[in-house]
Structure formats: structure tokens, C-alpha cells
Amino acid sequence: MKNLGCAFTGHRHIVNTHRSQIGDLISRAVAFAYREGCRRFYSGGAVGFDTLAAREVLRFRISHPDVRLCLILPCTNQDERWSERDKESYAYILREADEVSYISETYTHDCMKKRNYALAAEADIMIAYVGESVSGSAQTVRMAEKMNKRVYNIYPTLVRKEESK
């Protein structure tokens, strides 16, 4: 059995027209990565796509107990300015994760970039939700591509579905 890693990266804000379909695409992406041999799934724990992906891995883990959710977080206080709802969701993911590692104790000017690099380094497969070329998520995708990792961006799939309506 393979023990590959799958990392997620994506925007904090999900396009409104994508909300109804993104869960299904993440679910299919997790199942695909699992079939490809991924057993470790990495999330950076940010609001938005990272949280959706982490929650899907936890759901998938119920029927696939060999799956591990690994959080690579930029700093211990990344949720400091988040809404109460987002903090509750984050706390749930932290409690349920199999592994949690922090790049830095507190926020630093480069802890996000270092977290992005760590996600790319751990990934054999990267599942992305990236529609903007200037973002931390786009940076993470570029890092993974430079490392010759397999990157699958679900954002264009959602745009194509939107345009075909």
C-alpha cells in the first residue's frame, strides 16, 4: 500500500456560485487521491477552502480509518481575528486532526510562505481551488509545480460548470 500525501490549498473566499458544488468536487478529489495511494491529507487550516477540505477528509476518514488529517499551520494564533463561527469550525478541525504542526509560535512576516512551502513539500498530489494568480494559494501551487508535484485545480471545473448553465 502506498502512503502518499495530498495537500490542499485554496482561497479563503469561495465564489458564491461555487458554494453549492464545491463540496462534491472536494469529496471526489479526496476519493481520487485515496485511490492514487494518498493516506496523509494536509491542510493549512485557513478559513474557506482549507477548512472545507479538512472537514471532507474527516468525513472520509469515517469509512477509511487509514486516512490521516495533518494540519500544517502558520502560527498558533492564526484564528485570532476570525469570526466566532470560523473559530468553532477551526477548533473542531484541530481536535479531530491526527497531527498538528506549527511553523511559528506567533505570526511572523514569513510564516504563511513557510507554511505554503511545507504544504507543497509534503504533497505528492495537490488539490487546489485557485482562480487568482496573485495569492498565497497561487504561490503554493507554483511551489508544488516547481517541485514536480501533481496539481489538480478544481476552480476551472467550477467556472466551466457555471458557464454551461
VOPAGU-2260 file (C-alpha; in pm, 1 decimal, decimal comma):
REM VOPAGU-2260
SITE   aa  ch    i         X         Y         Z
SITE  MET   A    0       0,0       0,0       0,0
SITE  LYS   A    1     124,5     345,4     -87,7
SITE  ASN   A    2     141,7     615,6     177,1
SITE  LEU   A    3     143,2     928,5     -33,6
SITE  GLY   A    4      49,5    1277,6      75,2
SITE  CYS   A    5    -223,9    1500,2     -63,2
SITE  ALA   A    6    -222,2    1868,8      25,7
SITE  PHE   A    7    -497,2    2125,3     -20,2
SITE  THR   A    8    -461,3    2491,3     -98,4
SITE  GLY   A    9    -727,0    2739,9    -193,7
SITE  HIS   A   10    -879,2    3077,9    -146,5
SITE  ARG   A   11   -1035,6    3190,4     178,0
SITE  HIS   A   12   -1337,5    3324,4      -7,4
SITE  ILE   A   13   -1542,7    3077,1    -207,4
SITE  VAL   A   14   -1721,5    3231,0    -505,2
SITE  ASN   A   15   -2095,3    3235,4    -423,8
SITE  THR   A   16   -2188,6    3048,4    -740,3
SITE  HIS   A   17   -1937,9    2772,5    -649,2
SITE  ARG   A   18   -2070,5    2706,8    -298,4
SITE  SER   A   19   -2336,3    2453,1    -398,6
SITE  GLN   A   20   -2091,3    2238,8    -598,5
SITE  ILE   A   21   -1755,5    2271,9    -427,2
SITE  GLY   A   22   -1831,8    2015,1    -157,2
SITE  ASP   A   23   -1899,0    1745,6    -414,4
SITE  LEU   A   24   -1578,7    1828,1    -604,1
SITE  ILE   A   25   -1371,6    1816,6    -285,5
SITE  SER   A   26   -1532,1    1482,7    -196,5
SITE  ARG   A   27   -1445,9    1342,7    -538,3
SITE  ALA   A   28   -1091,9    1484,3    -514,9
SITE  VAL   A   29   -1032,7    1316,9    -177,2
SITE  ALA   A   30   -1160,2     983,1    -313,4
SITE  PHE   A   31    -937,4    1022,8    -621,1
SITE  ALA   A   32    -628,9    1098,0    -409,8
SITE  TYR   A   33    -707,6     798,4    -190,5
SITE  ARG   A   34    -731,3     570,4    -496,8
SITE  GLU   A   35    -394,1     710,5    -608,6
SITE  GLY   A   36    -239,6     598,2    -278,0
SITE  CYS   A   37    -270,6     906,2     -57,5
SITE  ARG   A   38    -330,4     831,6     308,0
SITE  ARG   A   39    -199,5    1155,4     459,6
SITE  PHE   A   40    -402,8    1466,8     379,1
SITE  TYR   A   41    -254,1    1807,5     459,3
SITE  SER   A   42    -439,6    2131,6     519,5
SITE  GLY   A   43    -312,6    2475,5     615,0
SITE  GLY   A   44    -622,8    2528,3     828,4
SITE  ALA   A   45    -726,3    2865,2     683,8
SITE  VAL   A   46   -1085,6    2979,0     652,7
SITE  GLY   A   47   -1254,6    2882,2     326,4
SITE  PHE   A   48   -1121,6    2606,7     104,7
SITE  ASP   A   49    -871,8    2469,5     360,3
SITE  THR   A   50   -1149,5    2425,8     615,8
SITE  LEU   A   51   -1389,0    2268,4     365,7
SITE  ALA   A   52   -1120,3    2023,8     254,3
SITE  ALA   A   53   -1020,3    1932,4     610,8
SITE  ARG   A   54   -1382,9    1865,5     705,2
SITE  GLU   A   55   -1424,2    1644,5     398,2
SITE  VAL   A   56   -1114,5    1443,2     493,5
SITE  LEU   A   57   -1262,7    1392,8     841,7
SITE  ARG   A   58   -1587,5    1272,6     685,5
SITE  PHE   A   59   -1397,8    1039,9     450,1
SITE  ARG   A   60   -1190,8     905,3     740,5
SITE  ILE   A   61   -1506,8     758,1     897,5
SITE  SER   A   62   -1519,4     490,5     627,4
SITE  HIS   A   63   -1143,4     486,8     561,6
SITE  PRO   A   64    -970,7     466,6     902,4
SITE  ASP   A   65    -624,3     451,4     743,5
SITE  VAL   A   66    -660,0     819,4     642,7
SITE  ARG   A   67    -482,1    1082,5     848,8
SITE  LEU   A   68    -560,5    1454,0     859,5
SITE  CYS   A   69    -240,9    1650,9     913,1
SITE  LEU   A   70    -256,5    2023,8     975,3
SITE  ILE   A   71      41,0    2242,6     891,4
SITE  LEU   A   72     -40,9    2577,9    1047,4
SITE  PRO   A   73     145,4    2907,3    1010,8
SITE  CYS   A   74     121,1    3005,8    1379,0
SITE  THR   A   75     -65,0    2917,3    1696,7
SITE  ASN   A   76    -286,2    3224,9    1681,3
SITE  GLN   A   77    -387,3    3219,8    1314,1
SITE  ASP   A   78    -757,9    3236,2    1412,0
SITE  GLU   A   79    -715,4    3544,8    1631,3
SITE  ARG   A   80    -922,4    3777,2    1409,0
SITE  TRP   A   81   -1170,7    3523,3    1275,7
SITE  SER   A   82   -1544,8    3522,7    1336,4
SITE  GLU   A   83   -1681,4    3304,2    1616,7
SITE  ARG   A   84   -1830,9    3066,0    1360,9
SITE  ASP   A   85   -1496,4    3024,0    1184,1
SITE  LYS   A   86   -1318,1    2978,3    1519,0
SITE  GLU   A   87   -1560,9    2699,9    1613,7
SITE  SER   A   88   -1504,2    2520,4    1284,5
SITE  TYR   A   89   -1127,8    2558,9    1324,7
SITE  ALA   A   90   -1140,1    2425,7    1682,3
SITE  TYR   A   91   -1327,6    2118,2    1557,3
SITE  ILE   A   92   -1064,7    2051,2    1290,8
SITE  LEU   A   93    -783,4    2096,9    1545,7
SITE  ARG   A   94    -949,2    1849,9    1786,8
SITE  GLU   A   95   -1007,3    1588,1    1517,7
SITE  ALA   A   96    -674,6    1614,7    1332,2
SITE  ASP   A   97    -429,4    1328,4    1361,7
SITE  GLU   A   98    -127,7    1559,1    1350,6
SITE  VAL   A   99     -85,9    1932,5    1406,5
SITE  SER   A  100     236,2    2120,1    1342,5
SITE  TYR   A  101     308,4    2492,0    1359,3
SITE  ILE   A  102     559,3    2686,9    1155,7
SITE  SER   A  103     588,5    2956,1    1423,3
SITE  GLU   A  104     464,4    3019,9    1775,7
SITE  THR   A  105     327,6    3362,4    1676,0
SITE  TYR   A  106     265,6    3540,2    1347,5
SITE  THR   A  107     579,8    3642,8    1159,9
SITE  HIS   A  108     623,8    3815,5     825,4
SITE  ASP   A  109     705,4    3484,6     655,2
SITE  CYS   A  110     513,2    3217,5     846,2
SITE  MET   A  111     245,3    3192,9     575,6
SITE  LYS   A  112     501,9    3149,7     299,1
SITE  LYS   A  113     683,1    2885,2     503,9
SITE  ARG   A  114     352,4    2705,4     566,6
SITE  ASN   A  115     279,7    2714,1     192,1
SITE  TYR   A  116     621,6    2567,1     118,5
SITE  ALA   A  117     568,8    2291,7     376,6
SITE  LEU   A  118     232,6    2201,3     219,4
SITE  ALA   A  119     391,8    2181,3    -125,2
SITE  ALA   A  120     682,1    1974,2       6,5
SITE  GLU   A  121     450,7    1719,1     171,9
SITE  ALA   A  122     227,2    1680,5    -132,5
SITE  ASP   A  123     258,0    1408,2    -387,0
SITE  ILE   A  124     -76,9    1537,1    -511,0
SITE  MET   A  125    -208,5    1889,2    -454,4
SITE  ILE   A  126    -577,7    1971,6    -479,1
SITE  ALA   A  127    -626,3    2344,4    -533,3
SITE  TYR   A  128    -904,6    2598,9    -558,4
SITE  VAL   A  129    -715,1    2882,4    -724,7
SITE  GLY   A  130    -865,8    3142,5    -954,4
SITE  GLU   A  131    -636,1    3435,8    -878,5
SITE  SER   A  132    -271,8    3432,5    -981,5
SITE  VAL   A  133    -167,0    3671,4    -704,6
SITE  SER   A  134    -249,6    3492,7    -380,6
SITE  GLY   A  135     -92,6    3267,9    -121,3
SITE  SER   A  136    -274,9    2972,5    -274,0
SITE  ALA   A  137    -137,3    3050,3    -619,6
SITE  GLN   A  138     207,3    3077,4    -462,6
SITE  THR   A  139     161,5    2732,5    -307,8
SITE  VAL   A  140      59,1    2585,8    -644,0
SITE  ARG   A  141     366,4    2738,5    -810,6
SITE  MET   A  142     588,1    2592,8    -536,7
SITE  ALA   A  143     435,2    2247,3    -587,4
SITE  GLU   A  144     475,2    2271,7    -964,5
SITE  LYS   A  145     842,9    2367,0    -924,6
SITE  MET   A  146     881,5    2052,2    -712,4
SITE  ASN   A  147     719,2    1849,7    -993,9
SITE  LYS   A  148     415,6    1761,3    -783,4
SITE  ARG   A  149      83,9    1665,8    -943,6
SITE  VAL   A  150    -152,8    1961,8    -909,3
SITE  TYR   A  151    -526,0    1949,4    -977,4
SITE  ASN   A  152    -707,3    2282,5    -966,8
SITE  ILE   A  153   -1085,1    2242,7    -926,5
SITE  TYR   A  154   -1154,9    2614,4    -975,7
SITE  PRO   A  155   -1164,8    2593,4   -1358,9
SITE  THR   A  156   -1408,8    2299,7   -1336,6
SITE  LEU   A  157   -1647,8    2514,4   -1136,4
SITE  VAL   A  158   -1612,6    2803,7   -1380,8
SITE  ARG   A  159   -1687,2    2574,2   -1676,5
SITE  LYS   A  160   -1997,8    2438,9   -1498,7
SITE  GLU   A  161   -2104,8    2796,5   -1428,8
SITE  GLU   A  162   -2060,2    2899,2   -1791,6
SITE  SER   A  163   -2252,9    2597,5   -1924,2
SITE  LYS   A  164   -2568,2    2690,6   -1730,4
